[in-house]
Amino acid sequence: MSLVGVDVGGTFTDFVVVDRDGNIKTLKILSTPREPERAVIEGLSGLDFSEVLHASTIGTNALLGQVGLEIPKVAFFTTKGFRDVIEIGRQNRPRLYDLYFQKPRQIVSRELRFEVDERTLPDGTVERAVDPREVEELARRAKSAGAVSVAVGFLHSYANPSNEEATAKVLKEHFEYVTASYEVAWEAREYERFSTAVVNAALMPLVGRYLGKLKSYVESRGGRMYVMASSGGLVTVDEAARRPVQLVESGPAAGVIAAAELAKLLDERQVISFDMGGTTAKAGTVVDFEPAITAEYEVGGESHRGRVVKGSGYPVRFPFVDLAEVSAGGGTIVWRDAGGALRVGPLSAGADPGPVSYGRGGVEPTITDANLVLGRIPEAIAGGRMRLDREAAERAFAKLGDPVDVAGSAVKLVNLEMARAIRLVTVERGLDPSRFVLMAFGGAGPQHAAEVAEEMGIGRVLIPPMPGVFTSLGMLMADFKFEARMAYPKDVAKGFEELEGRLAQYKPDYYLRYADVRYRGQGWELTVPVGADASPEAIRRAFEEKHMATYGFKLDREIEVTTIRAFAVVRRAKPRLGDPPASGSPKVFEREVYFDGWIAAAVYRRQDLPLGFKIKGPALIVEDYSTTVVPPRWEVSVRKYGVLEMRL
């Protein structure tokens, strides 16, 4: 029986299969965006498996309004006088001078927001308890108005959730899907906490049905299924269905986890994870083998140069692997604006119709088409099962100018866009990218890695084995990870002990600790890792070190810990990566490739390269689902586990 990792992307659905003997096989098929489970079941149908580990962006896609993923009617129960908090928000304006800016559509319409006459004080004192009869009457009204799912968010429930608990108990008699804010965001700031509860309630029916179909199929085949969370750990299907808000960055997180696990094997302590797929490119950092974590995210909103635009989406307070994401993938469309300037993205051709060269009806040229025109990728991809039409790609670019010139310019533009994403997770976090090694994967990542690294002043690039499906491999490398948190702990050390006591049911191998810390009087916090020493002095040292790296200064002021969170980590057995053969004489071919001019480049098949083999650019290294482009002046050597190391 086999272990299977499945990653549903915007363009392809990837599978990595590890059988009982440790042999690894891969599969990549086109995604089915309108019915994402269809591609998963299609891929699994031909496999023999005991466990399926799954990552999906169905939550994000639903909030972005993808056809076929309609959000159901959601009701919101809140403290009397606060029904409009989720609409008023923080008054952030994504575009300050845009008089016609419209806020994201409200998940909960005003007539489905119900006020409950209750009050809990900031210290946790219940000044007015919930009247179950009032909640009962409001529940009937919500049901008659067509609500399918319900969120509950009361003031100061982070200090004492008893009123939320009592309300949720009544609501569960009327609704299948109920989310209390303390269950998903046990921390202060009512707007962010309420928003997290509402997003969770909106996703529960949709994600629950989706995971339910897959779980039923997997179990009908005698297997078990687990899901990748945005925090970078696996959770059970039941946990994912109860708190689907933790899945919104599920797929991208798996790629960073894969990078972290390979970094351990290679003893690389500072790694930039660079994942370029068919629709987007993602960047994250791994320091001392641990991915950077953030507790703040805005789902379903806009991004600008990799930054999430505040006020454009729905705030979610939940642990996420810290990522920057840009609209720069193989399917990103190349076009000219009204002024004639060449532009790349943000629109993508996706899986349907896909790039022009796929021959599936696409008419607008993409980055994949550009690499094909420049000779940087072969005419046959996906293990030879898909042939690309180079002439069609050239005709599409000819509408924008000289095909080669336009394609070359498009590649340079998309490289600049991806470099910006890397700056966000390094320079803007107080990290020097030149001290890191860039680990590039995804179907398109190895094509652009060297040039992106050069743009960032990075002199080393690692291409992992099976880069085109590396995110799916990452799920097979992930551990189980369960989270608990507490707001404003009176004693931080005892608070962590209490959280770890709650998580002890999972029988973890170890715990991870984080604290959200700020100077007293500051408006926002920094998340810092906390070791075994959770004393005030140790936390202050960790906070001030990060504050100095991030902002360039520190203050002589008291600090406060606003939230602590603990993760229970249960280790899983990891697939073993084998080494390439110790010797061999790989065949070399030759083709013309464009690097600021047409140059004869050597072409190698990656599976033929022995350990220690060296290649000088210009060269191409082709394999199933990806091609590594080695520009002039770069050199490649084959390392342990078959990793390709490129040096400038």
C-alpha positions in Angstrom: 0.0 0.0 0.0 1.2 3.6 -0.8 1.2 7.0 0.7 -0.1 9.7 -1.7 0.4 13.5 -1.4 -2.1 15.5 -3.5 -1.8 19.3 -4.2 -4.7 21.0 -6.1 -3.3 24.0 -7.9 -4.9 26.6 -10.1 -3.6 24.9 -13.3 -2.4 21.4 -12.3 -3.3 18.8 -9.6 -0.1 17.0 -8.5 0.3 13.6 -7.0 3.4 12.0 -5.4 3.2 8.3 -4.5 5.5 6.5 -2.1 5.0 2.7 -2.1 5.9 0.3 0.7 9.4 -0.2 -0.7 10.1 3.6 -0.6 9.9 4.0 -4.4 8.5 7.4 -5.5 6.3 8.0 -8.4 4.7 11.2 -9.7 1.6 12.3 -11.6 0.4 15.6 -12.8 -3.0 16.2 -14.4 -5.0 19.3 -15.3 -7.1 20.7 -12.5 -10.9 20.9 -12.7 -11.6 24.4 -11.1 -15.4 24.1 -11.2 -15.3 20.7 -9.4 -11.9 20.5 -7.7 -12.6 17.1 -6.2 -13.0 15.6 -9.7 -9.3 15.9 -10.6 -8.3 14.4 -7.2 -10.6 11.4 -7.6 -9.5 10.9 -11.2 -5.8 10.8 -10.1 -6.5 8.5 -7.2 -8.6 6.1 -9.2 -5.5 4.4 -10.7 -3.5 4.2 -7.4 -3.3 1.8 -4.6 -3.0 3.7 -1.3 -3.3 3.5 2.5 -3.1 7.2 3.3 -3.9 10.4 1.3 -2.5 13.7 2.4 -4.2 16.6 0.8 -3.7 20.4 0.2 -6.2 22.6 -1.4 -7.0 26.3 -1.9 -10.8 25.7 -2.1 -11.4 28.2 0.7 -9.5 31.1 -0.9 -11.1 30.3 -4.3 -14.6 30.4 -2.8 -14.1 33.8 -1.2 -12.7 35.1 -4.5 -15.9 34.1 -6.1 -14.9 31.2 -8.2 -17.7 29.7 -10.3 -19.1 26.6 -8.7 -18.0 27.5 -5.2 -20.8 29.7 -4.0 -20.8 30.8 -0.4 -24.0 29.9 1.5 -26.1 32.3 3.6 -24.4 33.0 6.9 -26.0 34.6 10.0 -24.0 36.4 12.7 -24.9 36.6 16.4 -23.1 39.4 18.3 -23.3 41.6 21.4 -26.1 44.2 21.4 -25.0 47.3 19.7 -22.2 45.7 17.7 -23.9 44.2 14.7 -22.1 46.4 12.2 -18.5 45.9 13.5 -17.9 43.3 10.7 -18.9 46.0 8.1 -17.3 49.0 9.7 -14.0 47.2 10.1 -10.8 49.2 10.6 -11.6 51.9 7.9 -8.6 50.9 6.0 -8.7 52.1 2.4 -6.7 50.0 0.0 -6.6 52.9 -2.5 -6.6 56.1 -0.5 -7.6 58.5 -3.3 -10.0 56.2 -5.2 -13.4 57.8 -4.7 -15.1 54.8 -6.3 -13.5 52.1 -4.2 -15.9 49.5 -3.0 -15.4 47.3 0.1 -15.4 43.6 -0.3 -19.0 42.3 -0.4 -20.3 41.4 3.0 -20.4 37.7 3.8 -23.3 38.4 6.2 -26.0 40.7 5.0 -27.3 43.2 7.6 -30.7 41.5 8.0 -28.8 38.3 9.1 -26.9 40.0 11.9 -28.6 39.5 15.2 -27.9 41.3 18.5 -27.9 39.4 21.8 -28.4 41.3 25.0 -25.3 40.0 26.8 -22.0 41.5 28.1 -18.7 40.3 29.3 -16.1 42.8 30.7 -12.5 42.9 29.6 -11.4 41.1 32.8 -13.7 38.2 32.0 -16.5 39.2 34.4 -19.9 38.2 33.0 -22.0 41.4 33.6 -25.0 40.0 31.7 -25.5 36.3 31.0 -27.1 35.0 27.8 -30.8 34.3 27.9 -31.3 31.0 26.0 -34.9 32.0 25.2 -33.7 35.1 23.4 -31.2 33.1 21.4 -33.9 30.5 20.6 -36.1 33.2 19.1 -33.3 34.8 17.1 -32.3 31.3 15.8 -35.8 30.8 14.4 -35.6 34.1 12.6 -32.2 33.3 11.1 -33.5 29.9 10.0 -36.6 31.4 8.4 -34.4 33.9 6.6 -32.5 31.1 4.9 -29.3 31.0 6.9 -27.3 27.8 6.5 -24.4 28.5 8.8 -23.9 30.7 11.9 -21.1 32.6 13.5 -21.1 33.9 17.1 -18.8 36.8 18.2 -19.2 38.5 21.5 -17.2 41.3 23.1 -14.3 40.1 25.3 -15.0 36.4 24.8 -11.2 35.9 24.7 -11.3 36.7 28.5 -14.3 34.5 29.2 -16.1 32.5 26.4 -19.0 31.3 28.6 -21.6 33.5 26.9 -20.5 32.3 23.4 -20.5 28.7 24.6 -24.1 29.1 25.9 -25.2 30.7 22.6 -23.5 28.1 20.4 -25.2 25.3 22.4 -28.6 26.7 21.6 -27.8 27.4 17.9 -26.5 23.8 17.4 -30.0 22.6 18.0 -31.1 24.5 14.9 -28.0 24.6 12.6 -25.5 22.0 11.5 -22.8 24.6 11.1 -22.0 26.8 14.0 -18.7 28.7 14.7 -18.0 30.5 18.0 -15.2 33.1 17.7 -13.3 31.7 20.7 -13.0 28.3 18.9 -11.1 29.9 15.9 -9.5 33.1 17.3 -9.1 33.1 21.0 -7.6 36.5 21.1 -8.4 40.2 21.4 -9.5 42.7 18.7 -13.2 42.2 18.0 -13.2 43.0 14.3 -10.5 40.5 13.4 -11.9 37.9 15.7 -15.5 38.4 14.4 -14.2 38.3 10.8 -12.3 35.0 11.4 -15.5 33.5 12.9 -17.6 34.7 9.9 -15.1 33.4 7.3 -15.0 30.0 9.1 -18.8 29.8 9.2 -18.9 30.7 5.5 -16.5 27.9 4.6 -17.8 25.2 6.8 -20.6 23.9 4.5 -18.5 24.2 1.3 -15.3 22.7 2.7 -17.2 20.2 4.7 -18.9 18.8 1.6 -15.7 18.9 -0.4 -13.7 17.0 2.2 -16.6 14.7 2.9 -16.7 13.5 -0.7 -13.0 12.9 -0.8 -12.9 11.2 2.6 -15.8 8.9 1.6 -14.0 8.0 -1.6 -10.6 7.4 0.2 -12.3 5.3 2.9 -14.3 3.3 0.4 -10.9 2.3 -1.0 -9.7 1.3 2.5 -7.5 4.4 3.1 -7.2 7.3 5.6 -7.1 11.0 4.7 -5.4 14.0 6.3 -5.3 17.7 5.3 -2.4 20.2 5.2 -3.2 23.3 7.3 -1.9 26.8 6.6 0.4 26.6 9.6 2.5 23.9 7.9 1.2 20.8 9.7 -1.2 18.0 9.0 -4.6 17.9 10.7 -7.5 15.4 10.6 -10.4 15.8 8.2 -12.7 16.4 11.1 -10.5 19.2 12.5 -10.2 20.7 9.0 -14.0 20.6 8.5 -14.6 22.2 11.9 -12.1 25.0 11.4 -11.7 25.3 7.6 -10.3 28.8 8.1 -7.0 27.1 8.6 -6.9 25.8 5.0 -6.9 29.1 3.1 -3.1 28.8 2.4 -3.0 25.0 2.6 -1.2 24.3 -0.7 1.5 27.0 -0.6 2.3 26.1 3.1 3.2 22.5 2.0 5.9 23.8 -0.4 7.6 25.7 2.4 7.4 22.6 4.7 9.1 20.5 1.9 11.8 23.2 1.7 12.3 23.1 5.4 12.6 19.3 5.5 15.1 19.2 2.6 17.0 22.0 4.3 17.4 19.7 7.4 18.8 16.9 5.2 21.3 19.2 3.5 22.1 21.2 6.7 21.1 24.5 5.1 20.1 26.8 7.9 19.0 29.8 5.8 16.7 29.0 2.9 14.3 31.0 0.7 11.5 28.8 -0.6 10.6 29.9 -4.1 7.5 28.1 -5.6 6.5 29.1 -9.1 3.5 27.2 -10.5 1.0 27.7 -13.2 -0.9 30.6 -11.7 1.2 32.3 -8.9 4.7 32.4 -7.4 5.2 32.1 -3.7 8.2 33.0 -1.5 8.8 32.1 2.1 11.8 31.8 4.5 13.2 28.9 6.5 15.6 29.8 9.3 17.2 27.1 11.4 14.9 24.6 9.7 11.7 26.3 10.8 9.4 28.2 8.5 8.6 31.8 9.5 5.1 32.0 11.0 2.6 34.9 11.0 -0.7 35.2 12.8 -2.4 37.7 10.5 -3.8 37.2 7.0 -6.4 38.8 4.7 -8.1 36.2 2.6 -10.0 36.9 -0.6 -8.5 40.4 -1.0 -6.1 42.1 -3.4 -2.3 41.9 -3.5 0.1 44.5 -4.8 3.6 43.5 -5.6 3.2 40.5 -3.3 1.8 42.5 -0.4 -1.7 41.8 0.8 -3.6 45.1 0.5 -5.1 45.9 3.9 -8.9 46.5 3.8 -9.4 44.6 0.5 -10.4 41.2 1.9 -11.5 39.4 5.0 -9.1 39.5 8.0 -8.3 36.1 9.5 -6.4 35.6 12.8 -4.8 32.1 12.5 -1.3 30.9 12.3 0.0 30.8 8.7 3.4 30.1 7.2 4.6 33.6 6.3 4.4 33.9 2.5 4.4 36.5 -0.2 2.5 35.6 -3.3 2.4 37.3 -6.7 0.5 36.7 -9.9 3.5 35.3 -11.7 3.1 31.7 -13.0 3.5 29.8 -16.2 -0.1 30.7 -17.1 0.3 34.4 -16.4 -0.9 36.4 -19.4 1.4 38.8 -21.3 -0.4 41.9 -22.8 0.0 45.6 -23.7 -1.8 48.4 -21.9 -3.5 51.4 -23.5 -0.2 53.2 -23.7 1.5 50.3 -25.5 3.6 49.2 -22.5 4.2 45.5 -22.1 2.5 44.1 -19.0 2.6 40.7 -17.3 -0.4 39.6 -15.3 -2.3 39.6 -13.0 -4.7 37.6 -15.1 -3.9 33.9 -15.7 -4.9 31.5 -18.4 -5.2 28.9 -15.7 -5.9 25.2 -16.5 -8.8 26.0 -18.8 -8.1 27.1 -21.5 -4.4 27.4 -20.5 -1.5 28.8 -22.5 -1.8 29.2 -26.2 0.7 26.4 -26.8 -1.5 23.9 -24.9 -3.9 23.9 -27.9 -6.9 24.0 -25.6 -8.4 27.3 -26.9 -6.1 29.8 -25.3 -5.6 32.9 -27.4 -3.5 35.2 -25.2 0.2 34.5 -24.8 1.6 33.5 -21.4 4.9 33.0 -19.6 4.9 29.3 -20.5 4.5 30.4 -24.2 7.4 32.9 -23.7 9.8 30.2 -22.4 8.8 27.9 -25.3 9.5 30.7 -27.9 12.9 31.3 -26.3 13.7 27.6 -26.5 14.0 27.3 -22.7 11.5 24.4 -22.4 11.0 21.3 -24.6 8.0 20.8 -26.9 6.9 17.8 -24.8 6.0 18.2 -21.1 4.1 16.3 -18.4 6.3 13.2 -18.9 5.7 13.4 -22.7 1.9 13.2 -22.4 1.4 16.8 -23.5 2.9 18.4 -26.6 3.3 22.2 -26.9 2.7 24.1 -30.1 5.6 26.5 -30.5 4.3 28.0 -33.8 1.0 28.9 -32.1 2.9 30.6 -29.3 4.9 32.6 -31.8 1.8 33.7 -33.6 0.2 34.9 -30.4 3.3 36.9 -29.5 3.5 38.3 -33.0 0.3 40.3 -32.2 2.4 42.2 -29.6 5.6 42.7 -31.6 8.6 40.6 -32.5 7.9 37.3 -30.9 11.4 36.7 -29.5 11.8 40.3 -28.3 8.4 40.3 -26.6 8.9 36.9 -25.0 12.4 37.9 -23.7 11.0 41.1 -22.2 8.1 39.3 -20.6 10.4 36.8 -18.9 12.5 39.7 -17.5 9.3 41.5 -16.2 8.0 38.4 -14.5 11.5 37.8 -12.9 11.3 41.3 -11.4 7.8 40.6 -10.1 9.0 37.5 -8.4 12.1 39.2 -7.0 9.7 41.6 -5.2 8.0 38.7 -3.5 11.4 37.5 -2.2 12.2 41.0 -0.9 9.0 41.0 1.1 9.9 37.9 3.1 13.6 38.9 3.5 14.5 42.6 3.3 11.2 43.7 4.8 11.5 41.2 7.6 15.0 42.4 8.5 16.8 39.5 6.6 19.6 39.8 4.1 18.7 37.7 1.1 22.4 37.4 0.0 23.0 35.2 3.1 20.3 32.7 2.0 20.2 29.9 -0.6 17.3 30.0 -3.0 15.4 26.7 -3.2 13.3 26.8 -6.4 10.5 24.4 -7.3 7.1 24.2 -8.9 6.7 23.5 -12.6 8.1 26.9 -13.6 10.4 27.7 -10.7 13.6 26.1 -12.0 13.2 27.9 -15.3 13.5 31.3 -13.7 15.4 30.6 -10.5 18.9 31.6 -11.5 17.9 34.9 -13.0 15.7 35.7 -10.0 18.5 34.9 -7.7 20.9 37.1 -9.7 18.4 39.9 -9.4 18.4 39.5 -5.6 22.2 39.1 -5.2 21.9 35.4 -4.2 24.8 33.3 -5.4 23.4 29.8 -4.8 20.3 28.0 -6.0 19.1 24.5 -5.1 16.7 22.6 -7.3 15.2 19.8 -5.3 14.3 16.4 -6.7 10.9 16.3 -8.5 10.5 20.1 -8.4 7.4 20.0 -10.5 5.5 18.1 -7.8 7.6 19.1 -4.8 4.7 20.6 -2.9 2.9 17.2 -2.9 6.2 15.6 -1.7 6.1 18.2 1.1 2.9 16.8 2.5 4.5 13.4 2.8 7.3 15.1 4.7 5.0 17.1 7.1 4.2 16.2 10.7 0.8 16.5 12.5 0.5 19.9 14.0 -2.3 21.0 16.4 -2.7 24.6 17.7 -4.1 26.3 20.9 -3.8 29.9 22.0 -4.5 32.2 24.9 -4.9 36.0 25.1 -3.2 38.2 27.6 -1.8 35.5 29.9 -1.2 36.7 33.4 1.8 34.4 33.7 3.3 33.5 30.3 5.2 30.4 31.5 2.1 29.0 33.2 0.0 30.0 30.2 2.2 27.8 27.9 1.9 24.9 30.4 -1.9 25.3 30.3 -2.0 25.3 26.5 0.3 22.3 26.3 -2.0 20.5 28.8 -4.9 21.1 26.4 -2.9 19.7 23.5 -1.6 16.7 25.4 -4.5 14.5 24.1 -2.6 14.3 20.8 0.4 12.7 22.5 2.9 15.0 20.8 6.6 14.4 20.3 7.3 18.0 21.1 5.8 21.5 21.3 6.5 24.7 19.5 5.8 28.0 21.3 5.1 31.5 19.9 4.2 34.8 21.5 2.7 38.0 20.0 4.7 40.8 21.7 4.7 44.6 21.5 5.9 47.6 23.4 3.2 48.9 25.6 1.3 51.5 23.6 2.1 50.1 20.2 -0.8 49.2 18.0 0.5 45.9 16.5 2.6 43.0 17.6 5.5 40.9 16.3 5.4 37.2 16.5 8.5 35.7 18.1 9.4 32.0 18.8 9.7 31.1 22.5 11.9 28.3 23.7 11.8 26.4 26.9 12.7 29.6 28.8 9.5 31.6 28.8 10.7 34.1 31.3 9.9 37.8 30.7 13.6 38.5 30.2 14.0 35.8 27.5 10.9 37.0 25.7 12.0 40.6 25.8 15.4 39.6 24.3 13.7 37.7 21.5 11.3 40.5 20.8 13.9 43.3 20.8 16.1 41.3 18.5 13.3 40.9 16.0 12.1 44.6 16.5 15.6 45.8 15.7 15.9 43.6 12.6 12.5 44.6 11.4 12.3 48.3 12.2 15.9 49.3 12.9 15.4 50.5 16.5 14.3 49.4 19.9 12.7 51.4 22.8 13.3 51.7 26.5 9.8 50.7 27.2 7.8 47.9 28.9 6.7 45.1 26.7 3.4 43.2 26.8 2.5 39.8 25.5 -0.9 39.9 23.9 -1.3 36.3 22.7 0.6 33.1 23.2 0.1 30.0 21.0 1.4 26.5 21.2 1.7 23.8 18.6 1.7 20.1 19.5 3.8 18.3 16.9 3.4 14.6 16.2 6.2 13.2 14.0 5.5 11.1 11.0 7.9 8.8 9.1 9.4 10.7 6.2 9.9 9.2 2.7 13.6 8.5 2.0 15.2 10.4 -0.8 17.7 8.3 -2.7 21.0 9.4 -4.1 21.7 9.4 -7.9 24.2 6.8 -9.3 27.8 7.3 -8.2 29.0 7.3 -11.8 27.8 7.6 -15.4 28.2 9.3 -18.7 25.0 11.2 -19.4 24.0 11.8 -23.0 24.2 15.4 -24.0 22.1 17.1 -26.7 22.2 20.6 -28.1 19.7 23.3 -28.9 19.5 27.0 -29.5 18.3 28.9 -26.4 17.7 32.6 -26.2 19.8 34.5 -23.5 20.0 38.1 -24.8 20.7 36.4 -28.1 20.6 32.9 -29.4 23.2 30.6 -27.9 23.9 26.9 -28.4 23.0 25.2 -25.0 23.8 21.7 -23.8 20.6 19.7 -22.9 20.8 16.9 -20.3 18.2 14.5 -18.9 18.2 14.9 -15.1 17.7 11.2 -14.4 21.0 10.5 -16.2 23.2 12.8 -14.1 25.5 11.0 -11.6 26.5 12.3 -8.1 29.1 15.0 -8.3 28.5 15.7 -12.1 29.2 19.3 -13.1 27.6 21.3 -15.9 28.5 24.8 -17.1 25.9 27.1 -18.5 24.3 27.8 -20.9 22.4 24.5 -20.4 19.0 22.9 -19.9 18.3 20.0 -17.5 15.0 18.4 -18.5 12.8 16.1 -16.5 9.2 15.2 -16.0 7.1 18.3 -15.2 10.0 20.8 -15.1 13.1 22.1 -16.8 16.1 23.8 -15.1 17.5 26.7 -17.0 21.2 27.3 -16.5 22.2 30.7 -17.9 25.7 31.6 -19.0 28.1 32.2 -16.1 26.2 29.7 -13.9 27.5 26.2 -13.0 25.6 23.2 -11.7 26.7 20.3 -9.6 24.7 17.2 -8.5 24.6 16.9 -4.8 23.3 14.3 -2.4 19.7 13.2 -2.9 20.0 14.3 -6.5 19.7 18.0 -5.6 21.0 20.4 -8.3 23.2 23.1 -6.9 23.7 26.2 -9.1 26.4 28.7 -8.4 27.1 32.0 -10.1 
